[in-house]
């Protein structure tokens, strides 16, 4: 697995372990919801948005969004971008 890649899916009701980063991290709580696996769904939390297509899941799945501070994010390799406006 490449550094920074998501790990294996976690079981229901488990939150990823994220080190505390002070008051900013405490103010931005993780969010979880269930996608039913039958219809398209858009999940938003803070500034994050995830569009799940109707054919993306074979069965219902719990989806989680965990806010991270800049210090918790890995440095991107040259050529990688986090710009949501750049489509390939």
HELIX and SHEET records of a PDB file:
HELIX    1   1 UNK A   23  UNK A   27  1                                   5    
HELIX    2   2 UNK A   70  UNK A   72  5                                   3    
SHEET    1   A 2 UNK A  31  UNK A  35  0                                        
SHEET    2   A 2 UNK A  61  UNK A  65 -1                                        
SHEET    1   B 2 UNK A  41  UNK A  45  0                                        
SHEET    2   B 2 UNK A  48  UNK A  52 -1                                        
END                                                                             
